[in-house]
Amino acid sequence: MNRRSQPSALPPDLPVTDRTRHRRLREQGSLARADLEAILDAGFVCHLGVLVDGQPMVVPTVYGRDDTELFLHGSVASRSLAADPDAPVCVTVTHVDGLVLARSVFEHGVNYRSAMIHGVPRKVTDPDEKLRGLRLLTEHAAPGQWDYARRPSRKELAATTLLALSLAEASVKTSVGPPEDGEGPDAALGIWAGNLPLTTTWGAPVTDPLLPPGIEPPPHIAGRGGTRQG
């Protein structure tokens, strides 16, 4: 059993370590934990990088969080942890906010928000903590769904691999704004330059064709149609 007491809150500033130090484009980096939390809260899919049998794998998976830890499905990482409990992983979350289209191809870029979390995850085995972690994960992706849908049975809970990764060590970078060649020699080319924003919007719910007539989407699902994600 890996039951544990709730850890204390993490400091408001992210620590600078060899893995999180901003070596390039330092002006795009942030040490504010609030910026990390905002990036995590804006999404629900992360990419988990881990070594499995000596080979690198990067796996997309869903996640949820509390103030100190990230909870995520991680059956692939679980294989790695079984062989090496101290194996580090890297989790990334990225939001693309648009293209930066400059006067020259060299100056093209992407406006984005990104976070990288480093650490050694632990496999959650305590049933109560696993339920709590799955609730955080479910409510992060679809708020209101945990109390609406059937919750996991004991058999389903036992078959689910849940990892917890500390949010103590993380790196944050964002890029915003127009192209940077507006005051250079290429400004005389007469070529359009600017941003092409990208947004993701939830569509209307699509009913399962096997659902009996008369069962409508609950408000917490129906209300998301047309709203922005991220």
C-alpha positions in Angstrom: 0.0 0.0 0.0 1.4 3.4 -0.9 -1.1 5.5 1.1 0.5 8.8 2.1 -0.4 12.1 3.7 -1.2 15.0 1.4 2.1 16.8 0.6 2.6 20.4 1.4 2.0 23.1 -1.3 4.9 23.7 -3.7 6.7 27.1 -3.8 5.3 29.8 -6.2 8.5 29.9 -8.3 9.8 26.9 -10.3 13.3 25.8 -9.4 16.1 26.1 -11.9 17.8 22.8 -12.4 20.0 21.3 -15.1 16.9 19.8 -16.7 14.7 22.9 -16.6 17.3 25.7 -17.2 16.3 27.8 -20.2 19.4 27.7 -22.5 17.8 29.0 -25.7 15.2 31.9 -26.1 15.4 32.6 -22.4 13.1 35.6 -22.8 10.3 33.1 -23.6 10.8 31.2 -20.4 8.9 31.6 -17.1 9.6 30.5 -13.6 6.1 31.3 -12.3 4.3 28.2 -11.1 1.0 29.9 -12.0 2.0 29.8 -15.6 2.7 26.1 -15.4 -0.7 25.5 -13.8 -2.4 27.6 -16.5 -0.9 25.6 -19.3 -1.9 22.3 -17.6 -5.4 23.5 -17.0 -5.9 24.6 -20.6 -5.4 21.0 -21.9 -6.1 17.4 -21.0 -3.7 15.4 -23.2 0.0 15.2 -22.5 2.9 13.3 -24.0 4.8 10.9 -21.7 8.4 10.3 -22.7 10.0 7.2 -21.1 12.5 4.5 -21.8 11.0 1.0 -22.3 13.4 -1.9 -22.6 16.1 0.6 -23.4 14.1 2.2 -26.3 12.6 5.7 -26.1 8.9 6.0 -26.4 6.6 9.1 -26.3 3.0 8.2 -25.6 0.0 10.5 -25.6 -2.3 10.1 -22.6 -4.8 12.0 -20.6 -4.0 13.7 -17.2 -5.4 15.5 -14.2 -3.7 17.4 -11.4 -3.9 18.7 -7.9 -1.6 21.4 -6.4 1.4 19.1 -6.2 1.1 16.2 -8.6 0.1 15.2 -12.1 -2.0 12.0 -12.4 -1.9 10.2 -15.7 -2.6 6.8 -17.3 0.7 5.2 -17.9 0.7 1.5 -18.7 3.8 1.9 -20.9 5.7 3.7 -18.1 4.6 1.1 -15.7 6.5 -1.5 -17.6 9.6 0.7 -17.3 9.1 1.3 -13.6 8.8 -2.4 -13.0 12.3 -2.9 -14.4 13.7 0.3 -12.9 11.6 2.0 -10.1 14.0 5.1 -10.3 13.6 5.6 -14.0 12.9 9.3 -14.8 10.3 10.4 -17.3 9.4 13.7 -19.1 5.9 14.8 -19.6 5.1 17.6 -22.1 2.0 19.7 -22.7 1.9 22.0 -25.7 -0.8 24.4 -27.0 -0.4 25.9 -30.5 -1.9 29.4 -30.6 -1.0 30.2 -34.2 1.5 30.6 -37.0 3.9 33.5 -37.2 4.2 34.3 -40.9 7.1 36.6 -41.6 8.5 38.2 -44.7 11.2 35.5 -44.9 10.9 31.8 -44.3 13.8 32.0 -41.8 11.7 34.3 -39.5 8.6 32.1 -39.6 7.6 30.6 -36.2 4.8 29.4 -34.0 3.0 31.1 -31.1 2.7 28.5 -28.4 2.5 27.7 -24.7 4.4 24.7 -23.5 5.4 22.9 -20.3 7.8 20.1 -19.5 7.6 18.2 -16.2 10.6 16.0 -15.1 10.8 13.5 -12.4 10.4 9.9 -11.3 6.8 8.8 -11.2 5.2 6.5 -8.7 2.6 3.9 -9.4 -0.6 4.6 -7.5 -1.7 1.4 -5.8 -3.9 2.5 -2.9 -7.5 2.1 -4.0 -8.7 5.4 -2.3 -5.9 7.4 -3.8 -6.4 5.8 -7.2 -10.1 6.7 -7.1 -9.1 10.3 -6.2 -6.6 10.4 -9.0 -9.0 9.1 -11.6 -11.6 11.6 -10.4 -9.1 14.4 -10.9 -8.3 13.1 -14.4 -12.0 12.6 -15.4 -13.1 16.0 -14.0 -10.1 17.7 -15.7 -11.2 16.4 -19.1 -15.0 16.6 -18.6 -16.1 18.5 -15.6 -19.3 17.0 -14.1 -18.8 13.6 -15.6 -17.5 11.8 -12.5 -20.8 12.3 -10.7 -22.9 11.6 -13.9 -21.4 8.3 -15.2 -20.9 5.0 -13.4 -17.7 4.9 -11.4 -15.0 2.2 -11.8 -15.7 -1.2 -10.3 -13.1 -2.9 -8.2 -12.1 -5.1 -11.1 -11.8 -2.0 -13.4 -9.8 -0.2 -10.7 -7.4 -3.0 -10.4 -6.9 -3.1 -14.2 -6.1 0.6 -14.4 -2.6 1.9 -14.2 -2.3 5.3 -12.7 0.9 7.2 -12.2 1.6 10.2 -10.0 4.4 12.6 -11.0 5.5 15.5 -8.8 5.1 19.0 -10.3 8.1 20.2 -8.4 10.5 20.3 -11.3 9.1 21.8 -14.5 10.0 24.2 -17.3 7.7 26.6 -19.0 8.0 28.5 -22.3 5.6 30.7 -24.3 5.8 32.5 -27.5 3.5 35.4 -28.5 3.5 38.3 -30.8 4.1 39.3 -34.5 7.1 38.5 -36.7 10.4 40.1 -35.8 11.5 41.2 -39.2 9.2 44.3 -39.5 12.1 46.7 -39.0 14.7 44.8 -41.0 15.8 44.8 -44.6 12.9 42.4 -45.6 10.4 45.1 -44.6 10.9 46.6 -48.1 9.8 43.5 -49.9 6.1 44.4 -49.8 5.2 40.9 -48.6 2.3 40.3 -46.2 3.4 39.3 -42.7 1.5 38.7 -39.5 -0.1 36.0 -37.3 -2.5 33.2 -38.3 -4.3 32.4 -35.0 -5.4 28.9 -34.2 -8.2 28.1 -31.8 -9.9 24.8 -30.9 -13.7 24.8 -30.3 -15.9 22.1 -28.9 -18.6 20.9 -31.3 -22.1 19.8 -30.6 -22.4 16.4 -28.8 -22.9 13.4 -31.1 -25.2 10.8 -29.6 -24.2 7.2 -29.5 -26.3 5.4 -32.2 -27.0 2.6 -29.8 -28.5 5.0 -27.2 -32.3 4.6 -26.7 -34.4 7.6 -27.8 -35.1 10.3 -25.3 -31.8 10.4 -23.5 -30.3 13.8 -24.0 -26.8 15.0 -23.2 -26.5 16.3 -19.7 -26.0 20.0 -19.2 -22.3 19.7 -18.4 -21.8 18.1 -21.8 -24.3 20.0 -23.9 -23.1 23.3 -22.5 -19.6 22.9 -23.9 -20.7 22.9 -27.5 -19.3 26.1 -29.2 -17.0 26.9 -26.3 -13.3 27.2 -26.7 -10.9 24.5 -25.5 -7.6 25.8 -24.2 
